[in-house]
Amino acid sequence: MDFMQPAADFFTTPETDKGNKNLDSKERARHCAHYASEKKGYNIRILGIGPWSDLADYLVFVSGQSDRQVQAIAETIRVGLKRDLGVPPLAVEGMREGRWVLIDYGDVMVHVFQQPVRDFYDLEGMWSEAPELPAEVQPPREGASRRR
């Protein structure tokens, strides 16, 4: 499994992949990071845990400033993957509280935290051996239409 892919090949905007319902887990993780950035999620990290876990192939970590921002980030990811790519989550937990939302796509698990909660649980520390994929999310191209 090649985790170390150049950033230019790794990140494109979701407009590039519209209509492609057969995305692999790396592409789904990439799209989750993009949607999180649209709601100003920060400290976005993607870890490739596939070789060490049957749980998922990728973990996506995102921080938000408040319960409302955490909820907005999680909802944007959930709606974006379903609307643009036809990929619904298997489960969503923690949306009502907005401190830590888990979105389970089977091979990709997204954790959206308020930063103090993220620091306290330090899930990334549990996966310190996992390679990190680039998370420099490119803004949509100028002139590209964006759905809201």
Residue pairs with C-beta under 8 A, 6 or more apart in sequence:
1 48
1 50
1 51
3 48
3 131
3 133
4 131
5 26
5 133
5 134
6 134
7 134
7 136
10 26
10 30
10 133
10 134
11 30
11 33
11 34
11 134
11 136
11 137
11 138
12 30
12 138
13 34
13 138
13 139
13 140
13 141
13 144
14 31
14 34
14 35
14 80
14 84
14 85
15 140
15 141
15 144
15 145
17 23
17 27
17 31
17 85
18 84
18 85
20 85
21 85
21 86
21 87
23 31
23 85
23 87
25 50
25 56
25 57
25 58
25 107
25 108
26 48
26 57
26 58
26 133
28 58
28 81
28 85
28 87
28 105
28 107
28 108
29 46
29 57
29 58
29 60
29 108
29 133
30 46
30 133
31 80
31 81
31 84
31 85
32 60
32 77
32 81
32 103
32 105
32 108
32 110
33 44
33 46
33 60
33 62
33 135
33 137
34 80
34 137
34 138
35 73
35 76
35 77
35 80
35 81
36 44
36 60
36 62
36 73
36 76
36 77
36 110
36 112
36 137
37 44
37 137
38 76
38 80
39 64
39 69
39 72
39 73
39 76
40 64
40 69
41 62
41 63
41 64
41 69
41 73
41 112
42 62
42 63
42 64
43 61
43 62
43 63
43 115
43 118
44 60
44 61
44 62
44 63
44 135
44 137
45 60
45 61
45 124
45 132
45 135
46 58
46 59
46 60
46 61
46 132
46 133
46 134
46 135
47 58
47 59
47 61
47 124
47 127
47 130
47 131
47 132
47 133
48 57
48 58
48 130
48 131
48 132
48 133
49 55
49 56
49 57
49 58
49 59
49 127
49 130
50 56
50 57
50 58
52 127
52 129
52 130
55 109
56 106
56 107
56 108
56 109
57 107
57 108
58 107
58 108
58 109
58 133
59 108
59 109
59 110
59 111
59 123
59 127
59 130
60 108
60 109
60 110
60 111
61 111
61 113
61 118
61 123
61 124
62 73
62 110
62 111
62 112
62 113
63 112
63 113
63 114
63 115
63 118
64 70
64 72
64 73
64 112
64 113
64 114
64 115
65 114
65 115
66 98
66 114
67 97
67 98
67 99
67 114
68 98
70 98
70 99
70 100
70 101
70 112
70 113
70 114
71 95
71 98
71 101
73 101
73 112
74 92
74 95
74 101
74 103
74 110
74 112
75 95
77 103
77 110
77 112
78 89
78 92
78 103
81 87
81 88
81 89
81 105
82 88
82 89
83 147
84 147
87 105
89 103
89 104
89 105
90 104
90 105
90 106
91 102
91 103
91 104
92 101
92 102
92 103
92 104
93 101
93 102
93 104
94 100
94 101
94 102
95 101
98 114
99 113
99 114
99 117
100 111
100 112
100 113
100 114
100 117
100 118
100 121
101 110
101 111
101 112
101 113
102 109
102 110
102 111
103 109
103 110
103 112
104 110
111 118
111 123
113 121
140 146
